[in-house]
Amino acid sequence: MILPGDDNVVARRWRHDNNQVVDSSSSLAIVGRIAIGAGGLMLAASTFLSAIKLVVVPRGTSQRITRLVFTLVRGVMRVYAREGLPWSKRDQRLAFYAPVALVLLPMMWVTLIIIGFAGVHWALDPSSWPDALYVSGSSMLTLGVMFRRNGPAAIFSFTQAAVGLIVVALLISYLPAIYAAFSKREVLVGLLESRAGTPPSPVTMLVRFNMVGGIDELEPFFSRWEDWFVEVEESHTNFAALNFFRSPRPDRSWITAAGCVLDTAALSLSVLDRKRSAEAALCLRAGFLSLRRIADYFMIPHNDDPKPTDPISIARREFDLMYFELEAAGLPLKPDHDKAWADFCGWRVNYDTTLVRLATVVVAPPAHWSSDRQVEKFTPKLLRTRRRVRVHGERQLAFRSGTAELAAAGRPPEIPLDSTVNSVR
């Protein structure tokens, strides 16, 4: 009950409650501005750090922004370069995959940094979001169209302009480094055609070496390819886009060339009746270690310590046909056919899984004992994280997608391989 003369009390109470509402709204607005500003600064900083890690840090680290761009472009390429097209036409379209993704990647960097700094500018002066975007874009691209002269906003504008110049400098240095590594890689891949034919075949290579100069000429060849494997491991993990740069000819690929050389080394050690070649063994070891490092980057599951008796994608029937073909060509072969097969399996098991799966990921042209294997299609998930675990003293991979799922029985999950020859994809 309000008595006469209590109007002033009611008015004071109303003003007090209204001021509390206004103060509460103002506090929420300030907290929201701080949150948006901090979030925008974190977005810009993480994007800039991603660019630094990709271009400057000499170590293959998987960045989510890079994986996002390449995964999205790959999805478009699945439609544009779909299965069923003639291989030459499909390869021509797939050749645009890595270059287009590399062009879109710096555009993604710039866009995310502009959006991040726009949040900072809006937090400092919440007049309108479009104005904050204009100021951020003008600062990033050093256009000078819009500029705020108050202290904190000016500092962030100058900082953003410096970040934009650094991103441009990184891009200028990034592309020449990639194409230099690509040219260096393709030298030996091109030379392999005269030795192993097209598509490259280990049987053709051994027969031609036997015809032109003798099997002993393989040692310098293996030494050169050992260096090549080391260089490819370094370049294809630091610059992961190189894995998807296709050779100038549609029937060539770095991964099928690697598989041919590794199979040649394995056959030289297991089938040929000759003195054991240290160069072949070292080349083979450098090769499967290189493929494993690249597979680790793409989170492709494989066994780091396989047993010689583990299954491989080569059928015994295929090995027998190869053995008889080499015998018909006059090469000196070991008389124990079964032991030769067991020795070959013991070498091949070290790189069989990584070779076949990498050939599938990069969509390699058809080639003997590598990209012609039938394998379940494997595309690394976009945001999947990886951790290494030690099971029974062995280093193996376990993957997490939402919740951790350890590999069963101490071994990573295997994608089923079929020993039969598959048709051209």
Contacts in CASP RR format, 6 or more apart in sequence:
PFRMAT RR
TARGET T0000
AUTHOR 0000-0000-0000
METHOD contacts of the structure
MODEL  1
MILPGDDNVVARRWRHDNNQVVDSSSSLAIVGRIAIGAGGLMLAASTFLS
AIKLVVVPRGTSQRITRLVFTLVRGVMRVYAREGLPWSKRDQRLAFYAPV
ALVLLPMMWVTLIIIGFAGVHWALDPSSWPDALYVSGSSMLTLGVMFRRN
GPAAIFSFTQAAVGLIVVALLISYLPAIYAAFSKREVLVGLLESRAGTPP
SPVTMLVRFNMVGGIDELEPFFSRWEDWFVEVEESHTNFAALNFFRSPRP
DRSWITAAGCVLDTAALSLSVLDRKRSAEAALCLRAGFLSLRRIADYFMI
PHNDDPKPTDPISIARREFDLMYFELEAAGLPLKPDHDKAWADFCGWRVN
YDTTLVRLATVVVAPPAHWSSDRQVEKFTPKLLRTRRRVRVHGERQLAFR
SGTAELAAAGRPPEIPLDSTVNSVR
2 10 0 8 1.000
29 126 0 8 1.000
33 122 0 8 1.000
33 123 0 8 1.000
33 126 0 8 1.000
34 123 0 8 1.000
36 119 0 8 1.000
36 122 0 8 1.000
36 123 0 8 1.000
37 119 0 8 1.000
37 120 0 8 1.000
37 122 0 8 1.000
37 123 0 8 1.000
39 116 0 8 1.000
39 119 0 8 1.000
40 115 0 8 1.000
40 116 0 8 1.000
40 117 0 8 1.000
40 118 0 8 1.000
40 119 0 8 1.000
40 120 0 8 1.000
41 116 0 8 1.000
41 117 0 8 1.000
41 120 0 8 1.000
43 112 0 8 1.000
43 113 0 8 1.000
43 115 0 8 1.000
43 116 0 8 1.000
44 112 0 8 1.000
44 113 0 8 1.000
44 116 0 8 1.000
44 117 0 8 1.000
44 120 0 8 1.000
44 160 0 8 1.000
44 163 0 8 1.000
47 65 0 8 1.000
47 109 0 8 1.000
47 112 0 8 1.000
47 113 0 8 1.000
47 116 0 8 1.000
48 109 0 8 1.000
48 113 0 8 1.000
48 163 0 8 1.000
48 166 0 8 1.000
48 167 0 8 1.000
50 63 0 8 1.000
50 64 0 8 1.000
50 65 0 8 1.000
50 66 0 8 1.000
50 109 0 8 1.000
51 106 0 8 1.000
51 109 0 8 1.000
51 167 0 8 1.000
51 170 0 8 1.000
52 170 0 8 1.000
53 61 0 8 1.000
53 63 0 8 1.000
54 61 0 8 1.000
54 63 0 8 1.000
54 66 0 8 1.000
54 174 0 8 1.000
55 170 0 8 1.000
55 171 0 8 1.000
55 173 0 8 1.000
55 174 0 8 1.000
56 170 0 8 1.000
58 238 0 8 1.000
59 237 0 8 1.000
59 238 0 8 1.000
60 237 0 8 1.000
60 238 0 8 1.000
60 240 0 8 1.000
60 297 0 8 1.000
62 240 0 8 1.000
62 297 0 8 1.000
62 299 0 8 1.000
64 382 0 8 1.000
64 383 0 8 1.000
65 105 0 8 1.000
65 108 0 8 1.000
65 109 0 8 1.000
65 112 0 8 1.000
66 105 0 8 1.000
66 240 0 8 1.000
67 380 0 8 1.000
67 382 0 8 1.000
67 383 0 8 1.000
68 108 0 8 1.000
68 382 0 8 1.000
69 101 0 8 1.000
69 104 0 8 1.000
69 105 0 8 1.000
69 108 0 8 1.000
70 101 0 8 1.000
70 241 0 8 1.000
70 244 0 8 1.000
71 379 0 8 1.000
71 382 0 8 1.000
73 97 0 8 1.000
73 100 0 8 1.000
73 101 0 8 1.000
73 104 0 8 1.000
74 97 0 8 1.000
74 101 0 8 1.000
74 379 0 8 1.000
77 93 0 8 1.000
77 94 0 8 1.000
77 96 0 8 1.000
77 97 0 8 1.000
80 93 0 8 1.000
81 90 0 8 1.000
81 93 0 8 1.000
81 94 0 8 1.000
81 97 0 8 1.000
81 363 0 8 1.000
82 90 0 8 1.000
83 90 0 8 1.000
83 425 0 8 1.000
84 90 0 8 1.000
85 93 0 8 1.000
87 250 0 8 1.000
87 365 0 8 1.000
87 366 0 8 1.000
87 424 0 8 1.000
88 250 0 8 1.000
91 246 0 8 1.000
91 250 0 8 1.000
91 365 0 8 1.000
92 250 0 8 1.000
94 246 0 8 1.000
94 363 0 8 1.000
95 246 0 8 1.000
97 244 0 8 1.000
98 241 0 8 1.000
98 242 0 8 1.000
98 244 0 8 1.000
98 245 0 8 1.000
98 246 0 8 1.000
99 245 0 8 1.000
101 241 0 8 1.000
101 244 0 8 1.000
102 175 0 8 1.000
102 178 0 8 1.000
102 241 0 8 1.000
106 167 0 8 1.000
106 171 0 8 1.000
109 167 0 8 1.000
110 140 0 8 1.000
110 141 0 8 1.000
110 164 0 8 1.000
110 167 0 8 1.000
113 140 0 8 1.000
113 160 0 8 1.000
113 163 0 8 1.000
113 164 0 8 1.000
113 167 0 8 1.000
114 133 0 8 1.000
114 136 0 8 1.000
114 137 0 8 1.000
114 140 0 8 1.000
115 133 0 8 1.000
115 136 0 8 1.000
116 136 0 8 1.000
117 136 0 8 1.000
117 137 0 8 1.000
117 139 0 8 1.000
117 140 0 8 1.000
117 156 0 8 1.000
117 160 0 8 1.000
118 129 0 8 1.000
118 132 0 8 1.000
118 133 0 8 1.000
118 135 0 8 1.000
118 136 0 8 1.000
118 137 0 8 1.000
119 132 0 8 1.000
119 136 0 8 1.000
120 136 0 8 1.000
120 156 0 8 1.000
121 132 0 8 1.000
121 135 0 8 1.000
121 136 0 8 1.000
121 148 0 8 1.000
121 153 0 8 1.000
121 156 0 8 1.000
121 157 0 8 1.000
122 129 0 8 1.000
122 132 0 8 1.000
124 148 0 8 1.000
124 150 0 8 1.000
124 152 0 8 1.000
124 153 0 8 1.000
124 156 0 8 1.000
125 131 0 8 1.000
125 132 0 8 1.000
125 148 0 8 1.000
125 150 0 8 1.000
125 153 0 8 1.000
131 146 0 8 1.000
134 145 0 8 1.000
134 146 0 8 1.000
135 146 0 8 1.000
135 147 0 8 1.000
135 148 0 8 1.000
135 153 0 8 1.000
135 157 0 8 1.000
136 160 0 8 1.000
137 143 0 8 1.000
137 160 0 8 1.000
138 144 0 8 1.000
138 145 0 8 1.000
138 146 0 8 1.000
138 147 0 8 1.000
139 147 0 8 1.000
139 156 0 8 1.000
139 157 0 8 1.000
139 158 0 8 1.000
139 160 0 8 1.000
139 161 0 8 1.000
140 160 0 8 1.000
140 161 0 8 1.000
140 163 0 8 1.000
140 164 0 8 1.000
141 164 0 8 1.000
142 161 0 8 1.000
142 164 0 8 1.000
142 165 0 8 1.000
147 154 0 8 1.000
147 157 0 8 1.000
148 154 0 8 1.000
148 157 0 8 1.000
177 239 0 8 1.000
178 239 0 8 1.000
178 241 0 8 1.000
178 242 0 8 1.000
178 245 0 8 1.000
181 231 0 8 1.000
181 235 0 8 1.000
181 239 0 8 1.000
181 242 0 8 1.000
182 242 0 8 1.000
182 245 0 8 1.000
184 231 0 8 1.000
184 235 0 8 1.000
185 228 0 8 1.000
185 231 0 8 1.000
185 232 0 8 1.000
185 235 0 8 1.000
185 242 0 8 1.000
185 254 0 8 1.000
186 247 0 8 1.000
186 248 0 8 1.000
186 254 0 8 1.000
188 224 0 8 1.000
188 225 0 8 1.000
188 228 0 8 1.000
188 257 0 8 1.000
189 247 0 8 1.000
189 252 0 8 1.000
189 253 0 8 1.000
189 254 0 8 1.000
189 257 0 8 1.000
190 247 0 8 1.000
190 252 0 8 1.000
190 257 0 8 1.000
192 200 0 8 1.000
192 257 0 8 1.000
192 260 0 8 1.000
192 261 0 8 1.000
193 200 0 8 1.000
193 252 0 8 1.000
195 204 0 8 1.000
195 205 0 8 1.000
195 208 0 8 1.000
195 209 0 8 1.000
195 221 0 8 1.000
196 202 0 8 1.000
196 204 0 8 1.000
196 205 0 8 1.000
196 208 0 8 1.000
196 260 0 8 1.000
196 264 0 8 1.000
197 204 0 8 1.000
197 205 0 8 1.000
198 249 0 8 1.000
198 251 0 8 1.000
198 252 0 8 1.000
199 251 0 8 1.000
199 256 0 8 1.000
199 365 0 8 1.000
199 366 0 8 1.000
199 367 0 8 1.000
199 368 0 8 1.000
200 256 0 8 1.000
200 257 0 8 1.000
200 259 0 8 1.000
200 260 0 8 1.000
200 367 0 8 1.000
200 368 0 8 1.000
201 260 0 8 1.000
201 367 0 8 1.000
201 368 0 8 1.000
202 260 0 8 1.000
202 263 0 8 1.000
202 264 0 8 1.000
202 267 0 8 1.000
202 322 0 8 1.000
202 368 0 8 1.000
202 369 0 8 1.000
203 322 0 8 1.000
203 325 0 8 1.000
203 326 0 8 1.000
203 368 0 8 1.000
205 260 0 8 1.000
205 264 0 8 1.000
206 215 0 8 1.000
206 264 0 8 1.000
206 267 0 8 1.000
206 268 0 8 1.000
206 272 0 8 1.000
206 326 0 8 1.000
206 329 0 8 1.000
206 331 0 8 1.000
207 325 0 8 1.000
207 326 0 8 1.000
207 329 0 8 1.000
207 331 0 8 1.000
209 215 0 8 1.000
209 217 0 8 1.000
209 218 0 8 1.000
209 221 0 8 1.000
210 329 0 8 1.000
210 330 0 8 1.000
210 331 0 8 1.000
215 268 0 8 1.000
215 272 0 8 1.000
215 274 0 8 1.000
215 331 0 8 1.000
215 332 0 8 1.000
218 264 0 8 1.000
218 268 0 8 1.000
218 277 0 8 1.000
218 279 0 8 1.000
218 280 0 8 1.000
219 277 0 8 1.000
219 279 0 8 1.000
219 280 0 8 1.000
220 279 0 8 1.000
222 261 0 8 1.000
222 265 0 8 1.000
222 277 0 8 1.000
222 279 0 8 1.000
222 280 0 8 1.000
222 282 0 8 1.000
222 283 0 8 1.000
223 279 0 8 1.000
223 282 0 8 1.000
223 283 0 8 1.000
225 261 0 8 1.000
225 283 0 8 1.000
226 279 0 8 1.000
226 282 0 8 1.000
226 283 0 8 1.000
226 286 0 8 1.000
226 287 0 8 1.000
229 258 0 8 1.000
229 283 0 8 1.000
229 286 0 8 1.000
229 287 0 8 1.000
229 289 0 8 1.000
229 290 0 8 1.000
230 286 0 8 1.000
230 290 0 8 1.000
232 254 0 8 1.000
232 258 0 8 1.000
232 290 0 8 1.000
232 294 0 8 1.000
233 289 0 8 1.000
233 290 0 8 1.000
233 293 0 8 1.000
233 294 0 8 1.000
235 242 0 8 1.000
236 242 0 8 1.000
236 243 0 8 1.000
236 294 0 8 1.000
236 297 0 8 1.000
237 293 0 8 1.000
237 294 0 8 1.000
237 297 0 8 1.000
240 297 0 8 1.000
240 298 0 8 1.000
243 294 0 8 1.000
243 298 0 8 1.000
243 358 0 8 1.000
243 361 0 8 1.000
243 362 0 8 1.000
244 362 0 8 1.000
246 253 0 8 1.000
247 253 0 8 1.000
247 254 0 8 1.000
250 365 0 8 1.000
251 365 0 8 1.000
252 365 0 8 1.000
253 359 0 8 1.000
253 362 0 8 1.000
253 364 0 8 1.000
253 365 0 8 1.000
253 367 0 8 1.000
253 371 0 8 1.000
255 355 0 8 1.000
255 358 0 8 1.000
255 359 0 8 1.000
255 362 0 8 1.000
255 364 0 8 1.000
255 370 0 8 1.000
255 371 0 8 1.000
256 359 0 8 1.000
256 364 0 8 1.000
256 365 0 8 1.000
256 367 0 8 1.000
256 370 0 8 1.000
256 371 0 8 1.000
258 287 0 8 1.000
258 290 0 8 1.000
258 291 0 8 1.000
258 355 0 8 1.000
259 351 0 8 1.000
259 355 0 8 1.000
259 367 0 8 1.000
259 369 0 8 1.000
259 370 0 8 1.000
260 367 0 8 1.000
260 368 0 8 1.000
260 369 0 8 1.000
260 370 0 8 1.000
261 283 0 8 1.000
261 287 0 8 1.000
262 283 0 8 1.000
262 284 0 8 1.000
262 287 0 8 1.000
262 288 0 8 1.000
262 351 0 8 1.000
262 355 0 8 1.000
263 348 0 8 1.000
263 368 0 8 1.000
263 369 0 8 1.000
265 280 0 8 1.000
265 281 0 8 1.000
265 283 0 8 1.000
265 284 0 8 1.000
265 347 0 8 1.000
266 284 0 8 1.000
266 344 0 8 1.000
266 347 0 8 1.000
266 348 0 8 1.000
267 322 0 8 1.000
267 326 0 8 1.000
267 344 0 8 1.000
268 274 0 8 1.000
268 277 0 8 1.000
268 280 0 8 1.000
269 276 0 8 1.000
269 277 0 8 1.000
269 280 0 8 1.000
269 281 0 8 1.000
269 284 0 8 1.000
269 343 0 8 1.000
269 347 0 8 1.000
270 334 0 8 1.000
270 340 0 8 1.000
270 341 0 8 1.000
270 343 0 8 1.000
270 344 0 8 1.000
270 346 0 8 1.000
270 347 0 8 1.000
271 323 0 8 1.000
271 326 0 8 1.000
271 333 0 8 1.000
271 334 0 8 1.000
271 340 0 8 1.000
271 343 0 8 1.000
271 344 0 8 1.000
272 331 0 8 1.000
272 332 0 8 1.000
272 333 0 8 1.000
272 334 0 8 1.000
273 332 0 8 1.000
273 333 0 8 1.000
273 334 0 8 1.000
273 335 0 8 1.000
274 332 0 8 1.000
284 347 0 8 1.000
284 350 0 8 1.000
284 351 0 8 1.000
285 350 0 8 1.000
287 351 0 8 1.000
288 350 0 8 1.000
288 351 0 8 1.000
288 354 0 8 1.000
291 351 0 8 1.000
291 354 0 8 1.000
291 355 0 8 1.000
291 358 0 8 1.000
292 302 0 8 1.000
292 304 0 8 1.000
292 351 0 8 1.000
292 354 0 8 1.000
294 354 0 8 1.000
294 358 0 8 1.000
295 302 0 8 1.000
295 354 0 8 1.000
295 357 0 8 1.000
295 358 0 8 1.000
296 386 0 8 1.000
296 397 0 8 1.000
298 358 0 8 1.000
298 361 0 8 1.000
298 380 0 8 1.000
299 380 0 8 1.000
299 381 0 8 1.000
299 384 0 8 1.000
299 386 0 8 1.000
299 397 0 8 1.000
299 399 0 8 1.000
300 354 0 8 1.000
300 357 0 8 1.000
300 358 0 8 1.000
300 361 0 8 1.000
300 378 0 8 1.000
300 380 0 8 1.000
301 397 0 8 1.000
301 399 0 8 1.000
301 407 0 8 1.000
301 412 0 8 1.000
301 413 0 8 1.000
301 414 0 8 1.000
301 415 0 8 1.000
302 353 0 8 1.000
302 354 0 8 1.000
302 357 0 8 1.000
302 397 0 8 1.000
302 412 0 8 1.000
303 310 0 8 1.000
303 353 0 8 1.000
303 396 0 8 1.000
303 411 0 8 1.000
303 412 0 8 1.000
303 414 0 8 1.000
304 394 0 8 1.000
304 395 0 8 1.000
304 396 0 8 1.000
304 397 0 8 1.000
305 394 0 8 1.000
305 395 0 8 1.000
305 396 0 8 1.000
306 349 0 8 1.000
306 350 0 8 1.000
306 353 0 8 1.000
307 349 0 8 1.000
308 342 0 8 1.000
308 345 0 8 1.000
308 346 0 8 1.000
308 349 0 8 1.000
309 345 0 8 1.000
309 346 0 8 1.000
310 349 0 8 1.000
311 417 0 8 1.000
312 345 0 8 1.000
312 348 0 8 1.000
312 349 0 8 1.000
312 352 0 8 1.000
312 417 0 8 1.000
313 352 0 8 1.000
313 356 0 8 1.000
313 369 0 8 1.000
313 373 0 8 1.000
313 375 0 8 1.000
313 417 0 8 1.000
313 418 0 8 1.000
313 419 0 8 1.000
314 344 0 8 1.000
314 345 0 8 1.000
314 348 0 8 1.000
314 352 0 8 1.000
314 369 0 8 1.000
314 419 0 8 1.000
315 419 0 8 1.000
315 420 0 8 1.000
316 341 0 8 1.000
318 369 0 8 1.000
318 419 0 8 1.000
318 421 0 8 1.000
319 341 0 8 1.000
319 344 0 8 1.000
320 337 0 8 1.000
323 333 0 8 1.000
323 337 0 8 1.000
323 340 0 8 1.000
326 333 0 8 1.000
327 333 0 8 1.000
333 340 0 8 1.000
334 340 0 8 1.000
352 417 0 8 1.000
353 414 0 8 1.000
353 415 0 8 1.000
353 417 0 8 1.000
355 370 0 8 1.000
356 370 0 8 1.000
356 371 0 8 1.000
356 373 0 8 1.000
356 375 0 8 1.000
356 417 0 8 1.000
357 375 0 8 1.000
357 378 0 8 1.000
357 415 0 8 1.000
359 367 0 8 1.000
359 370 0 8 1.000
359 371 0 8 1.000
359 373 0 8 1.000
360 371 0 8 1.000
360 375 0 8 1.000
360 377 0 8 1.000
360 378 0 8 1.000
361 378 0 8 1.000
361 379 0 8 1.000
361 380 0 8 1.000
363 425 0 8 1.000
364 370 0 8 1.000
364 371 0 8 1.000
365 371 0 8 1.000
366 372 0 8 1.000
366 424 0 8 1.000
366 425 0 8 1.000
371 425 0 8 1.000
372 421 0 8 1.000
372 422 0 8 1.000
373 417 0 8 1.000
373 418 0 8 1.000
373 421 0 8 1.000
373 422 0 8 1.000
374 417 0 8 1.000
374 418 0 8 1.000
374 420 0 8 1.000
374 421 0 8 1.000
374 422 0 8 1.000
375 415 0 8 1.000
375 417 0 8 1.000
375 418 0 8 1.000
376 415 0 8 1.000
376 416 0 8 1.000
378 415 0 8 1.000
381 401 0 8 1.000
384 399 0 8 1.000
384 400 0 8 1.000
384 401 0 8 1.000
385 399 0 8 1.000
385 400 0 8 1.000
386 397 0 8 1.000
386 398 0 8 1.000
386 399 0 8 1.000
386 400 0 8 1.000
387 398 0 8 1.000
387 400 0 8 1.000
387 404 0 8 1.000
388 395 0 8 1.000
388 396 0 8 1.000
388 397 0 8 1.000
388 398 0 8 1.000
389 396 0 8 1.000
389 397 0 8 1.000
389 398 0 8 1.000
389 406 0 8 1.000
390 396 0 8 1.000
391 406 0 8 1.000
391 407 0 8 1.000
391 410 0 8 1.000
391 411 0 8 1.000
392 410 0 8 1.000
394 410 0 8 1.000
396 407 0 8 1.000
396 410 0 8 1.000
396 411 0 8 1.000
396 412 0 8 1.000
397 407 0 8 1.000
397 412 0 8 1.000
398 404 0 8 1.000
398 405 0 8 1.000
398 406 0 8 1.000
398 407 0 8 1.000
398 412 0 8 1.000
399 405 0 8 1.000
407 413 0 8 1.000
END
